Amino acid sequence: MADDYTRAAVRAARAVTARLGLPDREPELLHERSNVLVRLGPLVARVPATTRLARSGPAWQERDVAVSRFLTERGVRVVSPSTDPPAGPHFADELPVTLWHHTPHDPDHRYAPEVVARSLAEVHAALREYPGELPRRGPLDDLERILGRHDLDPRLGAELSRVEAALPDAAAQPLHGDAHPGNLIATPAGPCWLDFEDTWRGPLAWDLGILTTQGGPEYLDAYPASVAEDALRAYTELRALYAVVWRFVIAMRFPHRLPEARSALDAYFS
């Protein structure tokens, strides 16, 4: 059943499309976790939900649109932002709403590791030419913001300092930022990446660490470049800490998931 976050997102999506003079469409709820995705005919409105507990302002939505448009214009297959009407972000009830072309896909299809790795490498290659400003600390800023805003286990702040101090120096490049296989959808035209709001300029080990931990070592083996083992280990550890903290953010919206967050915290420190 939809909660207040989802209902607010659907209202905002409908308010924006009405303001833009678009036909009134019956909303189809596609997704309602970190962001709410609402299909309204040929468009999909994307509205922050759980992420509202961790972030404020439209910077992430602006980045998602800008990076996705850049990649679309260079022929990289990604979910593309709308151009007519403009993608936004638009605002309704203080919520940023971005508009995207609906992209038909098979939600049950999972690509083989070599397909995922090769398509991610194509994204990375194109992003090296991205001219826009990108965050330089990415997940570190996210964690500092969450821990500063919410009263969580005090060990987490100390652990963030320890993990950050252990990060090795490594060359930085524009990254997807959340490069797990679930962000690659199977379209009739082929594999298609989405969700670039976490894009930042950092070490390749961050994206490959995510790909490995949420996919498997075969994904790393299939990627057409390598990273130093110490960097991969360090950024994988940062991702593990991020995942623990994010579970508590999720539990703020869904209190029944608090035991799950506490179990993850205990497992992390065990």
Phi and psi restraints in degrees (value plus and minus 20) as a CYANA .aco file:
   2 ALA   PHI     -83.3   -43.3
   2 ALA   PSI     119.8   159.8
   3 ASP   PHI    -121.0   -81.0
   3 ASP   PSI    -194.6  -154.6
   4 ASP   PHI     -80.9   -40.9
   4 ASP   PSI     -56.0   -16.0
   5 TYR   PHI     -83.8   -43.8
   5 TYR   PSI     -65.0   -25.0
   6 THR   PHI     -87.2   -47.2
   6 THR   PSI     -65.7   -25.7
   7 ARG   PHI     -80.9   -40.9
   7 ARG   PSI     -60.3   -20.3
   8 ALA   PHI     -85.0   -45.0
   8 ALA   PSI     -58.2   -18.2
   9 ALA   PHI     -86.1   -46.1
   9 ALA   PSI     -62.8   -22.8
  10 VAL   PHI     -84.6   -44.6
  10 VAL   PSI     -61.6   -21.6
  11 ARG   PHI     -81.2   -41.2
  11 ARG   PSI     -63.9   -23.9
  12 ALA   PHI     -83.7   -43.7
  12 ALA   PSI     -62.6   -22.6
  13 ALA   PHI     -80.7   -40.7
  13 ALA   PSI     -65.1   -25.1
  14 ARG   PHI     -88.7   -48.7
  14 ARG   PSI     -55.6   -15.6
  15 ALA   PHI     -85.7   -45.7
  15 ALA   PSI     -60.7   -20.7
  16 VAL   PHI     -85.9   -45.9
  16 VAL   PSI     -67.3   -27.3
  17 THR   PHI     -86.0   -46.0
  17 THR   PSI     -53.8   -13.8
  18 ALA   PHI     -85.3   -45.3
  18 ALA   PSI     -62.4   -22.4
  19 ARG   PHI     -82.7   -42.7
  19 ARG   PSI     -53.2   -13.2
  20 LEU   PHI    -101.5   -61.5
  20 LEU   PSI     -20.8    19.2
  21 GLY   PHI      57.4    97.4
  21 GLY   PSI       1.9    41.9
  22 LEU   PHI    -103.1   -63.1
  22 LEU   PSI     135.6   175.6
  23 PRO   PHI     -78.5   -38.5
  23 PRO   PSI     124.2   164.2
  24 ASP   PHI     -93.5   -53.5
  24 ASP   PSI      95.5   135.5
  25 ARG   PHI    -133.6   -93.6
  25 ARG   PSI     128.3   168.3
  26 GLU   PHI     -91.0   -51.0
  26 GLU   PSI     101.7   141.7
  27 PRO   PHI     -90.8   -50.8
  27 PRO   PSI     119.4   159.4
  28 GLU   PHI    -135.0   -95.0
  28 GLU   PSI      97.6   137.6
  29 LEU   PHI     -99.5   -59.5
  29 LEU   PSI      98.1   138.1
  30 LEU   PHI    -118.5   -78.5
  30 LEU   PSI     -49.9    -9.9
  31 HIS   PHI    -181.8  -141.8
  31 HIS   PSI     123.6   163.6
  32 GLU   PHI    -166.1  -126.1
  32 GLU   PSI      21.1    61.1
  33 ARG   PHI    -126.8   -86.8
  33 ARG   PSI    -131.1   -91.1
  34 SER   PHI     -75.6   -35.6
  34 SER   PSI     -63.8   -23.8
  35 ASN   PHI    -145.3  -105.3
  35 ASN   PSI     131.2   171.2
  36 VAL   PHI    -116.8   -76.8
  36 VAL   PSI     108.8   148.8
  37 LEU   PHI    -131.3   -91.3
  37 LEU   PSI     102.5   142.5
  38 VAL   PHI    -141.9  -101.9
  38 VAL   PSI      97.6   137.6
  39 ARG   PHI    -104.2   -64.2
  39 ARG   PSI     109.7   149.7
  40 LEU   PHI    -149.0  -109.0
  40 LEU   PSI      64.6   104.6
  41 GLY   PHI      48.4    88.4
  41 GLY   PSI    -146.9  -106.9
  42 PRO   PHI     -99.7   -59.7
  42 PRO   PSI     -23.5    16.5
  43 LEU   PHI    -133.2   -93.2
  43 LEU   PSI     134.7   174.7
  44 VAL   PHI    -142.3  -102.3
  44 VAL   PSI     104.9   144.9
  45 ALA   PHI    -111.6   -71.6
  45 ALA   PSI     114.6   154.6
  46 ARG   PHI    -135.5   -95.5
  46 ARG   PSI     103.2   143.2
  47 VAL   PHI    -153.1  -113.1
  47 VAL   PSI     111.8   151.8
  48 PRO   PHI     -84.2   -44.2
  48 PRO   PSI     123.3   163.3
  49 ALA   PHI    -146.8  -106.8
  49 ALA   PSI    -113.3   -73.3
  50 THR   PHI     -77.1   -37.1
  50 THR   PSI     -53.6   -13.6
  51 THR   PHI     -81.6   -41.6
  51 THR   PSI     -39.6     0.4
  52 ARG   PHI     -81.7   -41.7
  52 ARG   PSI     -44.6    -4.6
  53 LEU   PHI     -98.7   -58.7
  53 LEU   PSI     -34.0     6.0
  54 ALA   PHI    -134.5   -94.5
  54 ALA   PSI     -43.3    -3.3
  55 ARG   PHI    -158.3  -118.3
  55 ARG   PSI     132.2   172.2
  56 SER   PHI    -155.8  -115.8
  56 SER   PSI     134.7   174.7
  57 GLY   PHI      67.1   107.1
  57 GLY   PSI     147.5   187.5
  58 PRO   PHI    -114.3   -74.3
  58 PRO   PSI     -10.7    29.3
  59 ALA   PHI     -78.6   -38.6
  59 ALA   PSI     -58.9   -18.9
  60 TRP   PHI     -88.9   -48.9
  60 TRP   PSI     -59.9   -19.9
  61 GLN   PHI     -87.6   -47.6
  61 GLN   PSI     -60.3   -20.3
  62 GLU   PHI     -81.1   -41.1
  62 GLU   PSI     -62.5   -22.5
  63 ARG   PHI     -86.7   -46.7
  63 ARG   PSI     -62.3   -22.3
  64 ASP   PHI     -76.3   -36.3
  64 ASP   PSI     -67.5   -27.5
  65 VAL   PHI     -85.3   -45.3
  65 VAL   PSI     -67.3   -27.3
  66 ALA   PHI     -84.1   -44.1
  66 ALA   PSI     -64.9   -24.9
  67 VAL   PHI     -88.9   -48.9
  67 VAL   PSI     -62.6   -22.6
  68 SER   PHI     -83.8   -43.8
  68 SER   PSI     -59.1   -19.1
  69 ARG   PHI     -85.7   -45.7
  69 ARG   PSI     -63.5   -23.5
  70 PHE   PHI     -76.4   -36.4
  70 PHE   PSI     -67.4   -27.4
  71 LEU   PHI     -87.7   -47.7
  71 LEU   PSI     -59.9   -19.9
  72 THR   PHI     -79.0   -39.0
  72 THR   PSI     -64.4   -24.4
  73 GLU   PHI     -86.4   -46.4
  73 GLU   PSI     -39.6     0.4
  74 ARG   PHI    -121.0   -81.0
  74 ARG   PSI      -6.8    33.2
  75 GLY   PHI      59.2    99.2
  75 GLY   PSI      -7.7    32.3
  76 VAL   PHI    -104.1   -64.1
  76 VAL   PSI     114.0   154.0
  77 ARG   PHI     -99.0   -59.0
  77 ARG   PSI      83.9   123.9
  78 VAL   PHI    -156.3  -116.3
  78 VAL   PSI     140.8   180.8
  79 VAL   PHI     -83.7   -43.7
  79 VAL   PSI     106.1   146.1
  80 SER   PHI    -121.7   -81.7
  80 SER   PSI     123.3   163.3
  81 PRO   PHI     -93.1   -53.1
  81 PRO   PSI     132.2   172.2
  82 SER   PHI     -85.9   -45.9
  82 SER   PSI     128.9   168.9
  83 THR   PHI    -132.4   -92.4
  83 THR   PSI     -49.6    -9.6
  84 ASP   PHI    -161.6  -121.6
  84 ASP   PSI      77.2   117.2
  85 PRO   PHI     -94.4   -54.4
  85 PRO   PSI     144.2   184.2
  86 PRO   PHI     -80.8   -40.8
  86 PRO   PSI     129.2   169.2
  87 ALA   PHI     -88.0   -48.0
  87 ALA   PSI     -44.8    -4.8
  88 GLY   PHI      71.6   111.6
  88 GLY   PSI    -177.0  -137.0
  89 PRO   PHI     -94.5   -54.5
  89 PRO   PSI     120.0   160.0
  90 HIS   PHI    -119.6   -79.6
  90 HIS   PSI     146.8   186.8
  91 PHE   PHI    -150.6  -110.6
  91 PHE   PSI     120.1   160.1
  92 ALA   PHI    -167.0  -127.0
  92 ALA   PSI     109.0   149.0
  93 ASP   PHI      33.0    73.0
  93 ASP   PSI      17.3    57.3
  94 GLU   PHI      47.5    87.5
  94 GLU   PSI      -8.7    31.3
  95 LEU   PHI    -120.5   -80.5
  95 LEU   PSI     111.0   151.0
  96 PRO   PHI     -96.3   -56.3
  96 PRO   PSI     113.2   153.2
  97 VAL   PHI    -144.3  -104.3
  97 VAL   PSI     104.5   144.5
  98 THR   PHI    -132.0   -92.0
  98 THR   PSI     131.5   171.5
  99 LEU   PHI    -136.9   -96.9
  99 LEU   PSI     116.1   156.1
 100 TRP   PHI    -154.3  -114.3
 100 TRP   PSI     133.2   173.2
 101 HIS   PHI     -89.8   -49.8
 101 HIS   PSI     112.8   152.8
 102 HIS   PHI     -85.0   -45.0
 102 HIS   PSI     110.0   150.0
 103 THR   PHI    -136.4   -96.4
 103 THR   PSI      82.0   122.0
 104 PRO   PHI     -79.1   -39.1
 104 PRO   PSI     117.8   157.8
 105 HIS   PHI    -178.0  -138.0
 105 HIS   PSI     146.5   186.5
 106 ASP   PHI    -117.5   -77.5
 106 ASP   PSI      86.3   126.3
 107 PRO   PHI     -88.7   -48.7
 107 PRO   PSI     -34.7     5.3
 108 ASP   PHI    -116.3   -76.3
 108 ASP   PSI     -29.0    11.0
 109 HIS   PHI    -101.7   -61.7
 109 HIS   PSI     114.8   154.8
 110 ARG   PHI    -142.6  -102.6
 110 ARG   PSI     106.7   146.7
 111 TYR   PHI     -96.1   -56.1
 111 TYR   PSI     132.6   172.6
 112 ALA   PHI     -84.7   -44.7
 112 ALA   PSI     132.8   172.8
 113 PRO   PHI     -72.1   -32.1
 113 PRO   PSI     -59.0   -19.0
 114 GLU   PHI     -88.2   -48.2
 114 GLU   PSI     -51.6   -11.6
 115 VAL   PHI     -90.2   -50.2
 115 VAL   PSI     -64.6   -24.6
 116 VAL   PHI     -81.4   -41.4
 116 VAL   PSI     -68.3   -28.3
 117 ALA   PHI     -84.2   -44.2
 117 ALA   PSI     -62.3   -22.3
 118 ARG   PHI     -86.5   -46.5
 118 ARG   PSI     -61.3   -21.3
 119 SER   PHI     -89.4   -49.4
 119 SER   PSI     -54.3   -14.3
 120 LEU   PHI     -86.0   -46.0
 120 LEU   PSI     -59.0   -19.0
 121 ALA   PHI     -81.7   -41.7
 121 ALA   PSI     -55.4   -15.4
 122 GLU   PHI     -86.1   -46.1
 122 GLU   PSI     -59.7   -19.7
 123 VAL   PHI     -82.1   -42.1
 123 VAL   PSI     -67.0   -27.0
 124 HIS   PHI     -79.7   -39.7
 124 HIS   PSI     -62.4   -22.4
 125 ALA   PHI     -82.0   -42.0
 125 ALA   PSI     -63.0   -23.0
 126 ALA   PHI     -88.4   -48.4
 126 ALA   PSI     -59.3   -19.3
 127 LEU   PHI     -87.3   -47.3
 127 LEU   PSI     -39.8     0.2
 128 ARG   PHI     -81.5   -41.5
 128 ARG   PSI     -41.2    -1.2
 129 GLU   PHI    -117.0   -77.0
 129 GLU   PSI     -14.8    25.2
 130 TYR   PHI     -85.3   -45.3
 130 TYR   PSI     105.5   145.5
 131 PRO   PHI    -110.0   -70.0
 131 PRO   PSI     -30.3     9.7
 132 GLY   PHI    -100.3   -60.3
 132 GLY   PSI     146.3   186.3
 133 GLU   PHI     -94.0   -54.0
 133 GLU   PSI     119.4   159.4
 134 LEU   PHI    -152.7  -112.7
 134 LEU   PSI     131.0   171.0
 135 PRO   PHI     -78.1   -38.1
 135 PRO   PSI     130.9   170.9
 136 ARG   PHI    -123.6   -83.6
 136 ARG   PSI     -32.2     7.8
 137 ARG   PHI    -140.0  -100.0
 137 ARG   PSI     -32.7     7.3
 138 GLY   PHI      24.6    64.6
 138 GLY   PSI    -130.5   -90.5
 139 PRO   PHI     -83.3   -43.3
 139 PRO   PSI     -47.4    -7.4
 140 LEU   PHI     -84.5   -44.5
 140 LEU   PSI     -64.2   -24.2
 141 ASP   PHI     -84.0   -44.0
 141 ASP   PSI     -60.3   -20.3
 142 ASP   PHI     -78.6   -38.6
 142 ASP   PSI     -69.0   -29.0
 143 LEU   PHI     -84.1   -44.1
 143 LEU   PSI     -62.8   -22.8
 144 GLU   PHI     -81.7   -41.7
 144 GLU   PSI     -60.0   -20.0
 145 ARG   PHI     -85.4   -45.4
 145 ARG   PSI     -65.8   -25.8
 146 ILE   PHI     -84.9   -44.9
 146 ILE   PSI     -66.4   -26.4
 147 LEU   PHI     -88.4   -48.4
 147 LEU   PSI     -49.0    -9.0
 148 GLY   PHI     -96.9   -56.9
 148 GLY   PSI     -45.7    -5.7
 149 ARG   PHI    -110.4   -70.4
 149 ARG   PSI     -50.4   -10.4
 150 HIS   PHI    -141.4  -101.4
 150 HIS   PSI     128.4   168.4
 151 ASP   PHI    -107.6   -67.6
 151 ASP   PSI      68.4   108.4
 152 LEU   PHI    -127.8   -87.8
 152 LEU   PSI     158.5   198.5
 153 ASP   PHI     -72.2   -32.2
 153 ASP   PSI     105.8   145.8
 154 PRO   PHI     -82.0   -42.0
 154 PRO   PSI     -39.9     0.1
 155 ARG   PHI     -83.8   -43.8
 155 ARG   PSI     -45.7    -5.7
 156 LEU   PHI     -88.0   -48.0
 156 LEU   PSI     -57.9   -17.9
 157 GLY   PHI     -84.3   -44.3
 157 GLY   PSI     -64.3   -24.3
 158 ALA   PHI     -84.6   -44.6
 158 ALA   PSI     -58.2   -18.2
 159 GLU   PHI     -87.4   -47.4
 159 GLU   PSI     -58.0   -18.0
 160 LEU   PHI     -80.6   -40.6
 160 LEU   PSI     -63.1   -23.1
 161 SER   PHI     -81.7   -41.7
 161 SER   PSI     -61.6   -21.6
 162 ARG   PHI     -85.4   -45.4
 162 ARG   PSI     -66.4   -26.4
 163 VAL   PHI     -85.0   -45.0
 163 VAL   PSI     -62.7   -22.7
 164 GLU   PHI     -82.5   -42.5
 164 GLU   PSI     -61.2   -21.2
 165 ALA   PHI     -84.5   -44.5
 165 ALA   PSI     -44.8    -4.8
 166 ALA   PHI    -109.6   -69.6
 166 ALA   PSI     -24.2    15.8
 167 LEU   PHI     -89.5   -49.5
 167 LEU   PSI     106.8   146.8
 168 PRO   PHI     -97.8   -57.8
 168 PRO   PSI     137.9   177.9
 169 ASP   PHI     -87.0   -47.0
 169 ASP   PSI     115.3   155.3
 170 ALA   PHI    -173.8  -133.8
 170 ALA   PSI     130.0   170.0
 171 ALA   PHI     -81.2   -41.2
 171 ALA   PSI     120.5   160.5
 172 ALA   PHI    -123.5   -83.5
 172 ALA   PSI     129.4   169.4
 173 GLN   PHI    -172.2  -132.2
 173 GLN   PSI     142.1   182.1
 174 PRO   PHI     -84.2   -44.2
 174 PRO   PSI     112.9   152.9
 175 LEU   PHI    -137.1   -97.1
 175 LEU   PSI     142.1   182.1
 176 HIS   PHI     -84.7   -44.7
 176 HIS   PSI     -68.4   -28.4
 177 GLY   PHI      82.7   122.7
 177 GLY   PSI     -46.0    -6.0
 178 ASP   PHI    -166.9  -126.9
 178 ASP   PSI      39.0    79.0
 179 ALA   PHI    -105.9   -65.9
 179 ALA   PSI      38.8    78.8
 180 HIS   PHI    -117.5   -77.5
 180 HIS   PSI     138.3   178.3
 181 PRO   PHI     -78.4   -38.4
 181 PRO   PSI     -44.0    -4.0
 182 GLY   PHI     -87.6   -47.6
 182 GLY   PSI     -37.0     3.0
 183 ASN   PHI    -112.9   -72.9
 183 ASN   PSI      -6.5    33.5
 184 LEU   PHI    -138.5   -98.5
 184 LEU   PSI      95.4   135.4
 185 ILE   PHI    -124.6   -84.6
 185 ILE   PSI     134.7   174.7
 186 ALA   PHI    -116.6   -76.6
 186 ALA   PSI      86.6   126.6
 187 THR   PHI    -124.3   -84.3
 187 THR   PSI     145.7   185.7
 188 PRO   PHI     -77.7   -37.7
 188 PRO   PSI     -47.0    -7.0
 189 ALA   PHI    -106.6   -66.6
 189 ALA   PSI     -31.8     8.2
 190 GLY   PHI     108.4   148.4
 190 GLY   PSI    -190.7  -150.7
 191 PRO   PHI     -84.4   -44.4
 191 PRO   PSI     120.1   160.1
 192 CYS   PHI    -161.3  -121.3
 192 CYS   PSI      99.9   139.9
 193 TRP   PHI    -104.8   -64.8
 193 TRP   PSI     134.2   174.2
 194 LEU   PHI    -164.6  -124.6
 194 LEU   PSI     154.1   194.1
 195 ASP   PHI      48.7    88.7
 195 ASP   PSI      55.2    95.2
 196 PHE   PHI    -125.3   -85.3
 196 PHE   PSI       1.3    41.3
 197 GLU   PHI     -91.4   -51.4
 197 GLU   PSI     -39.9     0.1
 198 ASP   PHI    -114.8   -74.8
 198 ASP   PSI     -13.0    27.0
 199 THR   PHI     -76.0   -36.0
 199 THR   PSI     113.8   153.8
 200 TRP   PHI    -170.1  -130.1
 200 TRP   PSI     152.6   192.6
 201 ARG   PHI    -122.3   -82.3
 201 ARG   PSI      84.6   124.6
 202 GLY   PHI    -172.6  -132.6
 202 GLY   PSI    -191.8  -151.8
 203 PRO   PHI     -91.6   -51.6
 203 PRO   PSI     123.2   163.2
 204 LEU   PHI     -75.3   -35.3
 204 LEU   PSI     -47.7    -7.7
 205 ALA   PHI     -79.2   -39.2
 205 ALA   PSI     -45.9    -5.9
 206 TRP   PHI     -85.7   -45.7
 206 TRP   PSI     -73.0   -33.0
 207 ASP   PHI     -83.8   -43.8
 207 ASP   PSI     -62.2   -22.2
 208 LEU   PHI     -91.8   -51.8
 208 LEU   PSI     -50.3   -10.3
 209 GLY   PHI     -84.4   -44.4
 209 GLY   PSI     -61.9   -21.9
 210 ILE   PHI     -84.0   -44.0
 210 ILE   PSI     -66.3   -26.3
 211 LEU   PHI     -78.5   -38.5
 211 LEU   PSI     -58.0   -18.0
 212 THR   PHI     -95.5   -55.5
 212 THR   PSI     -66.4   -26.4
 213 THR   PHI     -91.0   -51.0
 213 THR   PSI     -51.3   -11.3
 214 GLN   PHI    -120.8   -80.8
 214 GLN   PSI     -24.0    16.0
 215 GLY   PHI    -137.3   -97.3
 215 GLY   PSI     -88.3   -48.3
 216 GLY   PHI     132.2   172.2
 216 GLY   PSI     146.5   186.5
 217 PRO   PHI     -81.1   -41.1
 217 PRO   PSI     -44.9    -4.9
 218 GLU   PHI     -85.4   -45.4
 218 GLU   PSI     -45.4    -5.4
 219 TYR   PHI     -89.6   -49.6
 219 TYR   PSI     -61.9   -21.9
 220 LEU   PHI     -84.5   -44.5
 220 LEU   PSI     -62.4   -22.4
 221 ASP   PHI     -81.0   -41.0
 221 ASP   PSI     -51.2   -11.2
 222 ALA   PHI    -104.2   -64.2
 222 ALA   PSI     -33.8     6.2
 223 TYR   PHI     -92.0   -52.0
 223 TYR   PSI     114.3   154.3
 224 PRO   PHI    -101.1   -61.1
 224 PRO   PSI      18.5    58.5
 225 ALA   PHI    -184.3  -144.3
 225 ALA   PSI     142.4   182.4
 226 SER   PHI    -143.1  -103.1
 226 SER   PSI     139.8   179.8
 227 VAL   PHI    -147.9  -107.9
 227 VAL   PSI     136.4   176.4
 228 ALA   PHI     -83.2   -43.2
 228 ALA   PSI     122.3   162.3
 229 GLU   PHI     -81.9   -41.9
 229 GLU   PSI     -57.4   -17.4
 230 ASP   PHI     -87.0   -47.0
 230 ASP   PSI     -56.4   -16.4
 231 ALA   PHI     -88.5   -48.5
 231 ALA   PSI     -63.8   -23.8
 232 LEU   PHI     -81.3   -41.3
 232 LEU   PSI     -63.1   -23.1
 233 ARG   PHI     -83.7   -43.7
 233 ARG   PSI     -64.3   -24.3
 234 ALA   PHI     -87.4   -47.4
 234 ALA   PSI     -62.7   -22.7
 235 TYR   PHI     -97.2   -57.2
 235 TYR   PSI     -45.1    -5.1
 236 THR   PHI     -87.7   -47.7
 236 THR   PSI     -57.3   -17.3
 237 GLU   PHI     -86.0   -46.0
 237 GLU   PSI     -59.9   -19.9
 238 LEU   PHI     -81.7   -41.7
 238 LEU   PSI     -61.3   -21.3
 239 ARG   PHI     -83.3   -43.3
 239 ARG   PSI     -58.9   -18.9
 240 ALA   PHI     -83.1   -43.1
 240 ALA   PSI     -61.3   -21.3
 241 LEU   PHI     -84.9   -44.9
 241 LEU   PSI     -62.2   -22.2
 242 TYR   PHI     -77.9   -37.9
 242 TYR   PSI     -63.4   -23.4
 243 ALA   PHI     -83.6   -43.6
 243 ALA   PSI     -58.8   -18.8
 244 VAL   PHI     -84.3   -44.3
 244 VAL   PSI     -68.0   -28.0
 245 VAL   PHI     -82.4   -42.4
 245 VAL   PSI     -61.0   -21.0
 246 TRP   PHI     -84.8   -44.8
 246 TRP   PSI     -50.5   -10.5
 247 ARG   PHI     -81.0   -41.0
 247 ARG   PSI     -54.6   -14.6
 248 PHE   PHI     -92.6   -52.6
 248 PHE   PSI     -53.8   -13.8
 249 VAL   PHI     -82.3   -42.3
 249 VAL   PSI     -64.9   -24.9
 250 ILE   PHI     -79.6   -39.6
 250 ILE   PSI     -60.8   -20.8
 251 ALA   PHI     -87.8   -47.8
 251 ALA   PSI     -41.9    -1.9
 252 MET   PHI     -87.3   -47.3
 252 MET   PSI     -51.8   -11.8
 253 ARG   PHI    -107.5   -67.5
 253 ARG   PSI     -58.4   -18.4
 254 PHE   PHI    -139.5   -99.5
 254 PHE   PSI      65.0   105.0
 255 PRO   PHI     -75.8   -35.8
 255 PRO   PSI     -47.3    -7.3
 256 HIS   PHI     -86.1   -46.1
 256 HIS   PSI     -31.4     8.6
 257 ARG   PHI    -116.3   -76.3
 257 ARG   PSI     -13.6    26.4
 258 LEU   PHI     -82.6   -42.6
 258 LEU   PSI     -62.8   -22.8
 259 PRO   PHI     -77.2   -37.2
 259 PRO   PSI     -55.9   -15.9
 260 GLU   PHI     -83.0   -43.0
 260 GLU   PSI     -62.0   -22.0
 261 ALA   PHI     -85.3   -45.3
 261 ALA   PSI     -62.3   -22.3
 262 ARG   PHI     -85.4   -45.4
 262 ARG   PSI     -58.5   -18.5
 263 SER   PHI     -83.7   -43.7
 263 SER   PSI     -60.4   -20.4
 264 ALA   PHI     -84.4   -44.4
 264 ALA   PSI     -59.3   -19.3
 265 LEU   PHI     -82.9   -42.9
 265 LEU   PSI     -66.1   -26.1
 266 ASP   PHI     -82.3   -42.3
 266 ASP   PSI     -61.3   -21.3
 267 ALA   PHI     -85.4   -45.4
 267 ALA   PSI     -58.4   -18.4
 268 TYR   PHI     -83.3   -43.3
 268 TYR   PSI     -61.9   -21.9
 269 PHE   PHI    -111.2   -71.2
 269 PHE   PSI     -19.8    20.2
